[in-house]
Amino acid sequence: MTGENAIMLYSTEIFKKMDSYQDGYDLSPRNGTILIGVFNLIAHLPAVYLINKLPRRTLLITGHVLIAFSHLMVGIFAASTNDNGVITMILLFMIIYVITNGPIIWLYVSEIVVDAGLSACLFILWTLVLLLSLFTHPLMDSFLKPQGVFWLFGVTSGIGAWFTWKFVKETNGLSDKEKKMLY
């Protein structure tokens, strides 16, 4: 529920709703979507290094906090029609997500659960992705508008940070058997 799938699926629509696009701004919705993809790709370079060097719990908590901040800022910038701020914070979100929560959650879940548990996690994940893909666009057109949707993502990411801090245990440096016995 970090909003990554919603941004990847609806980035063109997000950019179409910007006031500056309506006023003939240089960045077209298509180019904005390409820019998001490029930043997503580039952010994978430090992610490969960091996921092996930093504790998983630290990356998850830090990721959720920074993601919550970036989404709240996207909402503030969208409400004040500061399109450059929206673009900057969406790109920052993509970098943060790819370096922290994106790869770490897959690694973490595969470390702590057995195969049947992993399949349940994947089922829940793809069910949520389906629901996000069905409801994000209508929510952006509702009374929430895009800024409200990003504030919603920010709140859920804040809850994710709290949940991780309260319940998630560190697996970095543990043996496979120790990881499976954590929960």
C-alpha positions, 0 to 999 in steps of 0.5 A, spaced: 500 500 500 505 504 498 502 507 492 508 504 487 503 500 483 498 506 483 504 511 480 506 506 475 499 504 472 497 511 473 503 516 472 500 518 465 493 520 468 497 524 474 501 528 469 494 529 465 491 532 471 497 537 472 495 545 471 501 546 468 500 540 463 493 544 461 498 550 460 502 547 455 508 545 460 514 542 456 513 536 460 508 531 457 504 526 461 508 521 456 515 524 458 513 524 465 512 517 465 518 515 462 522 520 467 519 515 472 521 509 469 528 512 468 529 514 475 526 507 477 531 503 473 537 508 475 535 507 483 536 499 482 544 500 482 545 503 489 539 498 491 543 492 489 549 494 494 545 497 500 540 491 501 546 486 502 549 492 507 544 495 511 539 491 516 532 489 513 528 492 519 532 499 518 531 499 511 523 498 511 522 503 517 526 508 514 523 507 507 516 507 510 517 514 513 520 517 507 515 514 503 510 517 507 513 524 507 514 524 500 506 522 499 504 527 504 509 532 500 506 530 493 499 531 496 501 538 499 504 540 492 498 538 488 493 542 492 497 548 491 498 546 484 506 546 484 507 541 479 514 541 479 514 539 486 509 534 485 514 531 479 520 532 484 517 528 490 514 522 485 521 521 483 524 522 490 518 516 492 520 512 486 528 512 488 526 511 496 521 505 494 526 502 489 532 502 494 528 500 501 521 497 501 521 494 494 526 489 494 527 488 501 520 486 503 520 480 498 527 478 501 524 479 508 518 475 506 522 469 503 527 469 509 521 468 514 516 464 511 515 457 508 513 456 501 505 456 503 506 462 507 510 465 501 504 463 496 499 467 501 503 473 501 503 473 494 496 472 493 495 478 498 500 482 494 496 481 488 489 482 490 491 489 493 495 491 486 488 489 483 484 493 488 489 499 487 488 498 479 481 498 480 480 504 485 486 509 484 483 512 478 476 513 480 479 515 487 483 521 483 476 523 480 472 523 486 472 528 492 479 526 494 482 528 488 489 526 486 492 530 493 487 526 497 489 519 494 497 521 495 495 523 503 491 516 503 498 513 501 502 517 506 498 515 511 498 508 510 505 508 509 506 511 516 502 506 519 507 501 515 512 504 519 509 504 525 507 496 524 514 495 522 517 498 528 512 494 533 512 487 530 518 486 524 524 483 527 531 483 524 533 477 520 540 480 517 546 476 519 541 470 522 542 463 519 536 460 515 533 456 521 534 462 526 530 466 521 524 461 520 524 461 528 523 468 529 515 468 528 
